[in-house]
Amino acid sequence: MDLNWQDDNLGTRVRVALWLTKEVGEGGTFRKQQLRDAMPGVEQIDRRMRDLRPAGWEILTYRDRAGLEPDELLLNKIGLPVWRPEHRAAGLRVIPARVRQQVLERDSHRCVRCGVLAGEPYADDPATTARLTIGHVSPHKYGSAATASDLVTECARCNETVKHFTGARLTKEQVWDRVVDLSNRDKVKVLSWLEKGRREASPAEIAASLVFQLPAVERDEIRDRLADAVG
């Protein structure tokens, strides 16, 4: 790789990817201000960095990983080399902000695959909290559209293009053993979810998803008030 991130003739996303690779490195931490200082005057540099995530780049914030400061980021994984011509457009299926918000609200700001709420810690990895992204209903289908009916809310771990599983996944038979042990009522519920392609949120889950989106101080206030309310 002989390209230089200081080359103004390169696209901003490519320059950001090169800077992260050469100056930070996989597993390294950095701050947004360092990136802005490296490329002064470049507009929407934060957005171009976020655009790397659908190309397999795992850039975690304090919301994703405990121990990071609010302005600190972790380059957890270097994804596709977007500086190469064949990967230049990787992950750049544009979803309008209006459609993105519509999908998030429709899905109650929760992953339709695993049900985790925005900002909620994963049960199997409490140090990592869920970051929601928008995925395609059929991510393997070339040219899938960017309308609300073609999109779903997924956490980064479930999204096929940016997943970062920390442990071994269960086999098909191990999953089946869990399913077959359910009561008949729960089996019907799981079947319904599978047929619809999403988990349905209960009123309690919808309310909890709204609370998890609040700043930590306000979440604590809601928790204390709720504790008083239920006695």
DOTOR-987462 format. One record per atom (N, C-alpha, C): atom name; x, y, z. Coordinates in pm, whole numbers, m for minus. Layout:
# residues N
  at       X       Y       Z
  CA       X       Y       Z
...
This chain:
# residues 231
  at       X       Y       Z
   N      86    m119       0
  CA       0       0       0
   C      89     124       0
   N      97     192    m117
  CA     184     306    m128
   C     108     439    m132
   N     m24     434    m109
  CA    m104     556    m105
   C     m78     630      25
   N     m95     760      23
  CA     m69     843     139
   C    m197     914     181
   N    m232     905     308
  CA    m355     968     355
   C    m350    1120     346
   N    m231    1175     327
  CA    m216    1320     314
   C    m244    1370     173
   N    m271    1279      81
  CA    m298    1315     m58
   C    m439    1372     m70
   N    m450    1501     m99
  CA    m580    1568    m108
   C    m662    1519    m226
   N    m601    1451    m321
  CA    m673    1405    m439
   C    m754    1278    m412
   N    m728    1214    m298
  CA    m803    1094    m262
   C    m934    1134    m196
   N   m1035    1051    m205
  CA   m1161    1076    m138
   C   m1143    1075      14
   N   m1231    1146      84
  CA   m1217    1157     229
   C   m1226    1022     299
   N   m1320     936     255
  CA   m1332     804     319
   C   m1204     725     301
   N   m1144     732     185
  CA   m1018     661     161
   C    m908     718     249
   N    m900     850     259
  CA    m796     912     342
   C    m812     873     488
   N    m937     871     536
  CA    m962     831     675
   C    m918     687     697
   N    m952     598     602
  CA    m914     458     615
   C    m762     441     618
   N    m694     514     533
  CA    m548     507     530
   C    m488     562     660
   N    m544     671     711
  CA    m495     730     835
   C    m512     633     951
   N    m631     572     959
  CA    m656     476    1066
   C    m560     357    1058
   N    m537     310     937
  CA    m450     194     918
   C    m305     225     954
   N    m255     340     908
  CA    m114     373     925
   C     m83     439    1059
   N    m173     524    1108
  CA    m144     602    1227
   C    m202     542    1356
   N    m306     462    1345
  CA    m370     405    1464
   C    m343     255    1473
   N    m382     182    1370
  CA    m361      37    1368
   C    m471     m38    1439
   N    m492    m160    1396
  CA    m596    m243    1455
   C    m569    m265    1603
   N    m672    m238    1685
  CA    m658    m251    1830
   C    m617    m122    1897
   N    m586     m19    1817
  CA    m544     110    1873
   C    m661     201    1903
   N    m640     298    1989
  CA    m742     397    2022
   C    m701     534    1969
   N    m800     616    1946
  CA    m774     752    1899
   C    m892     840    1937
   N    m876     969    1914
  CA    m983    1064    1943
   C   m1021    1136    1814
   N   m1147    1175    1806
  CA   m1195    1240    1684
   C   m1113    1365    1651
   N   m1071    1437    1756
  CA    m997    1559    1731
   C    m864    1530    1662
   N    m803    1415    1691
  CA    m679    1378    1623
   C    m703    1362    1473
   N    m818    1302    1440
  CA    m851    1283    1299
   C    m877    1418    1233
   N    m948    1506    1302
  CA    m977    1638    1246
   C    m847    1718    1230
   N    m757    1707    1325
  CA    m630    1780    1317
   C    m545    1728    1202
   N    m556    1598    1174
  CA    m475    1540    1066
   C    m521    1590     929
   N    m651    1621     918
  CA    m706    1667     790
   C    m787    1793     811
   N    m724    1901     846
  CA    m795    2025     873
   C    m871    2076     750
   N    m991    2127     776
  CA   m1069    2183     667
   C   m1151    2083     589
   N   m1136    1954     618
  CA   m1213    1852     548
   C   m1353    1845     608
   N   m1455    1860     524
  CA   m1593    1861     573
   C   m1644    1718     593
   N   m1733    1703     693
  CA   m1802    1577     722
   C   m1705    1461     743
   N   m1593    1488     804
  CA   m1493    1383     823
   C   m1545    1274     918
   N   m1626    1314    1020
  CA   m1683    1214    1110
   C   m1776    1119    1034
   N   m1854    1176     943
  CA   m1947    1092     866
   C   m1871     997     775
   N   m1763    1044     713
  CA   m1684     956     626
   C   m1623     841     706
   N   m1588     868     834
  CA   m1537     762     919
   C   m1648     660     947
   N   m1768     708     976
  CA   m1879     616    1001
   C   m1913     534     878
   N   m1889     592     759
  CA   m1917     520     635
   C   m1827     398     616
   N   m1723     387     696
  CA   m1636     270     686
   C   m1699     147     752
   N   m1789     169     847
  CA   m1845      57     923
   C   m1917     m46     834
   N   m2000      m3     739
  CA   m2064    m104     653
   C   m1965    m181     566
   N   m1842    m133     556
  CA   m1740    m206     480
   C   m1659    m297     571
   N   m1712    m324     690
  CA   m1648    m420     780
   C   m1552    m360     881
   N   m1540    m227     883
  CA   m1452    m162     981
   C   m1527    m151    1113
   N   m1466    m200    1220
  CA   m1527    m194    1352
   C   m1463     m81    1432
   N   m1532      30    1440
  CA   m1485     147    1513
   C   m1580     167    1630
   N   m1534     133    1750
  CA   m1621     131    1867
   C   m1607     259    1948
   N   m1718     297    2013
  CA   m1721     413    2100
   C   m1742     368    2244
   N   m1751     463    2335
  CA   m1775     429    2475
   C   m1911     363    2494
   N   m2003     382    2399
  CA   m2132     316    2406
   C   m2121     168    2374
   N   m2017     132    2299
  CA   m1997      m8    2260
   C   m1905     m83    2355
   N   m1809     m13    2413
  CA   m1706     m80    2492
   C   m1677      m2    2620
   N   m1698     m67    2732
  CA   m1670      m6    2861
   C   m1522      26    2872
   N   m1490     136    2936
  CA   m1351     174    2955
   C   m1305     283    2860
   N   m1379     303    2752
  CA   m1346     411    2660
   C   m1406     542    2711
   N   m1334     650    2692
  CA   m1385     780    2730
   C   m1482     830    2623
   N   m1570     928    2657
  CA   m1671     974    2562
   C   m1616    1018    2427
   N   m1496    1075    2423
  CA   m1441    1122    2296
   C   m1334    1028    2240
   N   m1328     907    2295
  CA   m1226     810    2255
   C   m1289     699    2171
   N   m1219     653    2069
  CA   m1268     547    1983
   C   m1164     435    1973
   N   m1211     316    1947
  CA   m1125     199    1935
   C   m1138     142    1794
   N   m1026     130    1723
  CA   m1025      64    1593
   C   m1015     m86    1618
   N   m1130    m148    1638
  CA   m1133    m288    1678
   C   m1095    m383    1563
   N   m1129    m342    1441
  CA   m1098    m428    1326
   C   m1088    m342    1200
   N    m987    m367    1121
  CA    m973    m303     990
   C   m1050    m386     888
   N   m1141    m322     818
  CA   m1226    m393     723
   C   m1168    m395     582
   N   m1256    m388     484
  CA   m1213    m393     345
   C   m1122    m276     310
   N   m1020    m298     230
  CA    m928    m190     190
   C    m996    m100      87
   N   m1067       0     134
  CA   m1148      84      44
   C   m1061     171     m46
   N    m930     172     m24
  CA    m842     249    m113
   C    m815     174    m243
   N    m852      46    m249
  CA    m837     m29    m372
   C    m961      m8    m460
   N    m944       5    m591
  CA   m1057      33    m680
   C   m1173     m64    m665
   N   m1142    m193    m646
  CA   m1249    m293    m638
   C   m1331    m282    m510
   N   m1279    m212    m410
  CA   m1352    m196    m283
   C   m1392     m50    m256
   N   m1371      36    m352
  CA   m1389     179    m330
   C   m1533     212    m286
   N   m1632     140    m339
  CA   m1772     169    m307
   C   m1831      71    m206
   N   m1747     m10    m143
  CA   m1796    m112     m49
   C   m1877     m48      64
   N   m1998     m98      84
  CA   m2081     m52     195
   C   m2150      80     172
   N   m2140     137      53
  CA   m2196     270      31
   C   m2335     266     m32
   N   m2422     183      23
  CA   m2562     189     m19
   C   m2628     299      64
   N   m2662     407      m1
  CA   m2709     525      70
   C   m2852     507     119
   N   m2873     531     248
  CA   m3006     527     307
   C   m3041     667     353
   N   m3143     730     298
  CA   m3179     865     339
   C   m3207     873     488
   N   m3171     986     549
  CA   m3190    1004     694
   C   m3336     986     732
   N   m3427    1032     648
  CA   m3570    1020     678
   C   m3611     873     685
   N   m3562     792     592
  CA   m3595     649     590
   C   m3531     579     710
   N   m3407     616     741
  CA   m3338     557     856
   C   m3418     580     985
   N   m3464     703    1006
  CA   m3541     734    1126
   C   m3674     659    1127
   N   m3734     647    1011
  CA   m3861     574    1000
   C   m3844     428    1040
   N   m3735     366     996
  CA   m3710     225    1028
   C   m3682     208    1177
   N   m3601     297    1234
  CA   m3570     289    1377
   C   m3696     302    1461
   N   m3783     397    1426
  CA   m3905     417    1503
   C   m4001     299    1484
   N   m4010     248    1364
  CA   m4096     132    1339
   C   m4053      12    1420
   N   m3921      m7    1433
  CA   m3867    m122    1506
   C   m3841     m92    1653
   N   m3891      22    1702
  CA   m3882      59    1843
   C   m3738      67    1894
   N   m3647     106    1804
  CA   m3506     125    1841
   C   m3450      m1    1909
   N   m3476    m115    1849
  CA   m3426    m243    1901
   C   m3391    m332    1783
   N   m3294    m419    1803
  CA   m3253    m512    1699
   C   m3363    m614    1676
   N   m3411    m626    1553
  CA   m3519    m720    1525
   C   m3468    m864    1522
   N   m3336    m882    1519
  CA   m3280   m1018    1515
   C   m3269   m1078    1655
   N   m3200   m1005    1745
  CA   m3177   m1060    1880
   C   m3259    m989    1987
   N   m3321    m876    1953
  CA   m3406    m806    2048
   C   m3335    m709    2140
   N   m3203    m695    2128
  CA   m3129    m607    2217
   C   m3169    m462    2191
   N   m3174    m383    2298
  CA   m3212    m243    2287
   C   m3090    m157    2261
   N   m3113     m39    2205
  CA   m3003      55    2183
   C   m2938      90    2315
   N   m2806      71    2326
  CA   m2734     104    2448
   C   m2739      m3    2556
   N   m2805    m114    2529
  CA   m2816    m221    2630
   C   m2694    m314    2622
   N   m2638    m354    2736
  CA   m2525    m448    2733
   C   m2570    m585    2681
   N   m2481    m654    2609
  CA   m2512    m789    2565
   C   m2503    m884    2684
   N   m2596    m979    2691
  CA   m2600   m1072    2803
   C   m2472   m1156    2810
   N   m2415   m1191    2693
  CA   m2295   m1275    2691
   C   m2167   m1194    2687
   N   m2179   m1060    2685
  CA   m2061    m973    2681
   C   m2098    m839    2745
   N   m2113    m836    2879
  CA   m2162    m715    2947
   C   m2076    m591    2925
   N   m1951    m609    2883
  CA   m1864    m493    2861
   C   m1897    m422    2730
   N   m1975    m486    2645
  CA   m2010    m429    2515
   C   m2158    m396    2511
   N   m2190    m273    2475
  CA   m2330    m233    2463
   C   m2369    m225    2316
   N   m2497    m245    2291
  CA   m2547    m255    2154
   C   m2547    m120    2083
   N   m2495    m120    1963
  CA   m2504      m4    1874
   C   m2590     m45    1756
   N   m2696      28    1732
  CA   m2789      m9    1626
   C   m2745      46    1491
   N   m2773     m32    1389
  CA   m2747       9    1252
   C   m2866     m34    1168
   N   m2869       6    1045
  CA   m2977     m32     955
   C   m2925    m136     857
   N   m2994    m248     850
  CA   m2954    m354     759
   C   m3063    m385     659
   N   m3028    m454     553
  CA   m3125    m492     451
   C   m3192    m625     488
   N   m3319    m636     459
  CA   m3392    m760     487
   C   m3321    m877     421
   N   m3276    m857     299
  CA   m3199    m960     226
   C   m3062    m902     192
   N   m2969    m900     290
  CA   m2838    m837     268
   C   m2757    m903     159
   N   m2789   m1030     128
  CA   m2713   m1101      24
   C   m2766   m1073    m115
   N   m2880   m1003    m124
  CA   m2943    m977    m253
   C   m2882    m853    m316
   N   m2821    m869    m430
  CA   m2754    m757    m496
   C   m2855    m651    m537
   N   m2823    m527    m508
  CA   m2908    m417    m552
   C   m3034    m398    m471
   N   m3041    m454    m350
  CA   m3161    m437    m269
   C   m3184    m288    m243
   N   m3310    m252    m236
  CA   m3347    m111    m230
   C   m3323     m51     m93
   N   m3347      80     m83
  CA   m3328     151      43
   C   m3459     214      87
   N   m3569     140      71
  CA   m3698     183     122
   C   m3722     113     255
   N   m3811     170     336
  CA   m3833     117     470
   C   m3871     m30     469
   N   m3948     m73     369
  CA   m3992    m212     363
   C   m3877    m308     334
   N   m3766    m257     282
  CA   m3649    m340     251
   C   m3544    m337     363
   N   m3573    m261     469
  CA   m3473    m240     573
   C   m3524    m283     710
   N   m3429    m318     797
  CA   m3461    m353     936
   C   m3356    m294    1028
   N   m3393    m278    1152
  CA   m3298    m232    1254
   C   m3224    m353    1309
   N   m3091    m346    1308
  CA   m3008    m454    1361
   C   m2900    m394    1449
   N   m2857    m470    1547
  CA   m2740    m428    1621
   C   m2617    m461    1536
   N   m2506    m396    1568
  CA   m2386    m417    1487
   C   m2341    m563    1487
   N   m2372    m635    1595
  CA   m2327    m773    1605
   C   m2408    m867    1517
   N   m2534    m831    1494
  CA   m2619    m916    1410
   C   m2612    m879    1263
   N   m2574    m756    1237
  CA   m2567    m712    1098
   C   m2459    m790    1024
   N   m2491    m847     913
  CA   m2399    m937     843
   C   m2274    m868     792
   N   m2279    m737     769
  CA   m2163    m670     712
   C   m2070    m612     817
   N   m2117    m600     943
  CA   m2031    m539    1045
   C   m2029    m621    1173
   N   m2060    m749    1166
  CA   m2069    m829    1287
   C   m1932    m844    1352
   N   m1931    m851    1485
  CA   m1807    m875    1558
   C   m1834    m965    1677
   N   m1871   m1092    1646
  CA   m1900   m1187    1752
   C   m1775   m1211    1836
   N   m1795   m1214    1968
  CA   m1682   m1233    2058
   C   m1666   m1378    2102
   N   m1769   m1459    2085
  CA   m1761   m1597    2128
   C   m1802   m1690    2015
   N   m1793   m1821    2039
  CA   m1830   m1918    1938
   C   m1982   m1923    1923
   N   m2029   m1934    1798
  CA   m2171   m1942    1774
   C   m2218   m2085    1788
   N   m2344   m2102    1831
  CA   m2401   m2236    1844
   C   m2423   m2296    1706
   N   m2416   m2428    1699
  CA   m2445   m2495    1573
   C   m2596   m2499    1552
   N   m2636   m2536    1431
  CA   m2779   m2548    1400
   C   m2847   m2646    1495
   N   m2784   m2759    1522
  CA   m2846   m2859    1609
   C   m2853   m2811    1754
   N   m2751   m2738    1797
  CA   m2756   m2683    1933
   C   m2868   m2581    1947
   N   m2889   m2502    1843
  CA   m3000   m2406    1845
   C   m3133   m2480    1846
   N   m3143   m2584    1765
  CA   m3267   m2661    1759
   C   m3299   m2723    1895
   N   m3197   m2771    1966
  CA   m3219   m2830    2098
   C   m3281   m2727    2193
   N   m3237   m2601    2182
  CA   m3295   m2495    2265
   C   m3440   m2471    2227
   N   m3467   m2469    2098
  CA   m3603   m2440    2050
   C   m3700   m2551    2087
   N   m3658   m2675    2067
  CA   m3749   m2788    2089
   C   m3783   m2806    2236
   N   m3700   m2753    2327
  CA   m3726   m2763    2470
   C   m3826   m2659    2519
   N   m3866   m2566    2434
  CA   m3962   m2463    2473
   C   m4101   m2522    2490
   N   m4185   m2451    2564
  CA   m4326   m2491    2572
   C   m4390   m2472    2436
   N   m4504   m2537    2414
  CA   m4569   m2524    2284
   C   m4608   m2379    2256
   N   m4647   m2306    2361
  CA   m4684   m2166    2344
   C   m4565   m2084    2295
   N   m4447   m2109    2354
  CA   m4328   m2035    2313
   C   m4281   m2078    2174
   N   m4300   m2204    2140
  CA   m4265   m2250    2005
   C   m4348   m2176    1901
   N   m4477   m2160    1929
  CA   m4565   m2087    1837
   C   m4517   m1943    1824
   N   m4475   m1884    1936
  CA   m4427   m1746    1933
   C   m4301   m1734    1848
   N   m4206   m1825    1868
  CA   m4083   m1822    1789
   C   m4113   m1842    1642
   N   m4204   m1935    1610
  CA   m4242   m1960    1472
   C   m4300   m1835    1408
   N   m4382   m1763    1484
  CA   m4442   m1640    1434
   C   m4335   m1537    1402
   N   m4237   m1524    1491
  CA   m4128   m1429    1469
   C   m4048   m1467    1344
   N   m4020   m1597    1329
  CA   m3941   m1641    1215
   C   m4015   m1617    1084
   N   m4146   m1641    1085
  CA   m4225   m1620     963
   C   m4232   m1472     926
   N   m4233   m1384    1027
  CA   m4237   m1240    1002
   C   m4098   m1181     979
   N   m3994   m1258    1018
  CA   m3858   m1209    1000
   C   m3813   m1110    1105
   N   m3887   m1100    1214
  CA   m3853   m1005    1320
   C   m3918   m1048    1451
   N   m3858   m1004    1561
  CA   m3919   m1022    1693
   C   m4013    m906    1719
   N   m4131    m937    1770
  CA   m4226    m832    1802
   C   m4198    m778    1941
   N   m4200    m647    1953
  CA   m4170    m584    2081
   C   m4296    m574    2166
   N   m4280    m604    2295
  CA   m4390    m584    2389
   C   m4392    m439    2432
   N   m4504    m390    2490
  CA   m4506    m251    2538
   C   m4393    m221    2637
   N   m4359    m320    2721
  CA   m4250    m299    2817
   C   m4117    m282    2745
   N   m4093    m362    2640
  CA   m3967    m351    2566
   C   m3959    m219    2491
   N   m4071    m174    2438
  CA   m4072     m46    2368
   C   m4039      67    2465
   N   m4101      63    2584
  CA   m4073     167    2684
   C   m3927     162    2727
   N   m3874      40    2746
  CA   m3735      26    2788
   C   m3640      79    2681
   N   m3675      57    2553
  CA   m3588     105    2445
   C   m3579     257    2446
   N   m3689     323    2480
  CA   m3689     469    2487
   C   m3603     517    2603
   N   m3610     446    2715
  CA   m3529     484    2831
   C   m3381     467    2801
   N   m3343     357    2735
  CA   m3203     331    2706
   C   m3141     434    2612
   N   m3224     508    2540
  CA   m3173     610    2450
   C   m3142     742    2521
   N   m3187     755    2646
  CA   m3161     877    2722
   C   m3017     880    2772
   N   m2962     998    2799
  CA   m2830    1007    2862
   C   m2830     933    2996
   N   m2714     890    3040
  CA   m2701     807    3160
   C   m2766     871    3282
   N   m2746    1002    3301
  CA   m2803    1070    3418
   C   m2955    1065    3414
   N   m3014    1088    3297
  CA   m3159    1085    3285
   C   m3213     943    3299
   N   m3137     843    3251
  CA   m3179     703    3272
   C   m3185     671    3419
   N   m3085     719    3495
  CA   m3084     693    3639
   C   m3204     758    3708
   N   m3241     877    3660
  CA   m3357     945    3719
   C   m3485     864    3693
   N   m3500     815    3571
  CA   m3617     732    3538
   C   m3617     605    3623
   N   m3500     544    3639
  CA   m3491     421    3720
   C   m3535     447    3862
   N   m3487     558    3921
  CA   m3522     589    4060
   C   m3670     619    4073
   N   m3726     693    3977
  CA   m3868     726    3984
   C   m3953     600    3966
   N   m3905     510    3878
  CA   m3980     384    3858
   C   m3974     297    3981
   N   m3857     296    4048
  CA   m3844     217    4172
   C   m3943     268    4277
   N   m3956     399    4286
  CA   m4052     457    4381
   C   m4196     421    4341
   N   m4222     422    4210
  CA   m4357     399    4162
   C   m4405     256    4190
   N   m4312     160    4182
  CA   m4351      21    4205
   C   m4333     m20    4350
   N   m4285      76    4433
  CA   m4276      49    4576
   C   m4159     m38    4614
